[in-house]
Amino acid sequence: MFLGSANPFVHLPLLIVLYPAALYAIALTDPHPFRRGWWTGLIGASAGLYWISVAVHDYGGFPWPLAVPCAVLLGMYVGLWGGLFALLAARLRPLPVWRRCLAAALLWYLLEWARGWFGTGFPWLTLAAGQSPWPILIQGASVLGAYGLSGLLAGMGCLLTEAFLAASPASAVRTPRPYVLAACGLLGVLLLFGGVRLYRAENQTAQGIPVALTLIQGNVRQDIKWDPAFQQSTVNKYLALSGRAVNTDHPDALIWPETAMPFFFQDDALLSDELRAFARETATPLLFGGPAYGLRQPGLTPLHNRAFFLDAQGRNAGRYDKEHLVPFGEYLPPGLDSPLFASLLQGLGGFTPGAPLPPLRLPLSDGRGEAMLGALICYEAVFPELARDRVAQGAQILINISNDAWYNRSSAPVQHLHLSLLRAVEQDRWLARATNTGLTAFVDPWGRLATLGDIRDGSGLFVDGFLTRTVRARSGHTLYFALHPYLPALAFILLLFILWPLARLGRAQDPSAGLHPGPRRGE
């Protein structure tokens, strides 16, 4: 899991299939699959999520003896799903190999999907996100989504495990070749589909209404971000960068990051007037993040993490309040409202989820009509259903504003980008991603990146700058868009169909019996 995801050393995408392969081997051979699977997942996930400790130490005020266990605790949770997979896959032992592998792949898909919504949802370190550096391998997300693509990768890992067990001296039939060929065949299908889709992309890149967008990366340090003494300098920095961008690139709109403006824009104070005047004087619409408050009541004033939108005259043209908040970063879960955790919240305290709103309308000049912008704030871009909701509402371009300054120069910004770019492939939409400290990027509908700085050497992190590209406002839908509401039910029904013989014969009552020595003759 660690080397198969973005990490500080070397990212080898296909190595991530070894994680489900190891869990599947545990399921077939270990008398205690849940315990061993949990430990396996815990180690890999804790290593991959090491950056949690960096954030809570540097900005939450936790000493290292308390910060390090935070990554381990989250790793325990992610590893729990690995243990659950091993436990349930152990029930598949009596099945013939091919049906067993298919059932395991479906099981992986369902568990990864469940991890994306269970509790608050935490779809991090997915198998599909590990493949994001290689666009040819992620095109299958346009049909099955990221979770479905993870299921296919898990199936490859299970087949490799079957091949390994078949080659062992304890195997009754030492014939690993069919399983190796099947795993290679799955990889070949992904490569062929990806290659064809990328080849066809060359004739489709010009489809849709052209829209020039500029992303501004202000690079405001997290430790001063909410200090009132730095509000004016923050505004000055963003206005200066935006002025340069308008003079050189003449964009249709400017996009600033999440909470780029660390004050209440609604109060119409001097700082708010400066933003309106800039939009009006440059005749350029402006989308930016900032805190907002709802209807003020005695003792109860809801706060929102908001995306404000000003038109070319500096008037309010729309807004979006973040719906899916980050636990501990933006609110404290019930029962954990303690001063120990309060230091982790953003400067103003806990936020309240917003209500769904329609896409933002961006009028275009030269008779191009308008473009519909679907906003996703920070963490929301890792959830497939939220991006689909935006497209279902009519969004033609996805806008992701984020602040990853919490994570310094760790692997978290890269992991976040790898998760987010899958939304572009799933929905056949351009994704424009403006961040405070990186990684600021455009993602085309095939998952190809244009970034501020180089993602490989980290030169796009903690630098000031702007990035302009002409994207396309697209209106078509992928097959995944149509299948999304039904895929979990279809996978569950197919899994039940595969398992039906076990229920009829009563052969799965004791999964610890007959630990797998390798395929039986005829499998």
HUNORSUL-V270436 format. One record per run of one state. SS is the DSSP state (@ for helix, = for strand, . for the rest). FROM is the first residue (numbers start at 1). LEN is the number of residues. If there is no record, write none. Layout:
BEGIN
ss = (SS | SS)
from = (FROM | FROM)
len = (LEN | LEN)
END
This chain:
BEGIN
ss = (. | @ | . | @ | . | @ | . | @ | . | @ | . | @ | . | @ | . | @ | . | @ | . | = | . | @ | . | = | . | = | . | @ | . | @ | . | = | . | = | . | = | . | = | . | = | . | = | . | = | . | @ | . | = | . | = | @ | . | @ | . | = | . | @ | . | @ | . | = | . | = | . | = | . | = | . | @ | .)
from = (1 | 13 | 30 | 33 | 49 | 51 | 59 | 64 | 91 | 97 | 116 | 129 | 132 | 135 | 139 | 141 | 167 | 177 | 202 | 209 | 218 | 228 | 250 | 253 | 256 | 261 | 262 | 265 | 268 | 270 | 283 | 285 | 294 | 297 | 298 | 300 | 301 | 303 | 311 | 316 | 322 | 327 | 328 | 331 | 332 | 339 | 343 | 360 | 364 | 370 | 378 | 383 | 384 | 393 | 397 | 403 | 405 | 408 | 412 | 428 | 430 | 436 | 441 | 444 | 449 | 452 | 465 | 474 | 479 | 506)
len = (12 | 17 | 3 | 16 | 2 | 8 | 5 | 27 | 6 | 19 | 13 | 3 | 3 | 4 | 2 | 26 | 10 | 25 | 7 | 9 | 10 | 22 | 3 | 3 | 5 | 1 | 3 | 3 | 2 | 13 | 2 | 9 | 3 | 1 | 2 | 1 | 2 | 8 | 5 | 6 | 5 | 1 | 3 | 1 | 7 | 4 | 17 | 4 | 6 | 8 | 5 | 1 | 9 | 4 | 6 | 2 | 3 | 4 | 16 | 2 | 6 | 5 | 3 | 5 | 3 | 13 | 9 | 5 | 27 | 18)
END
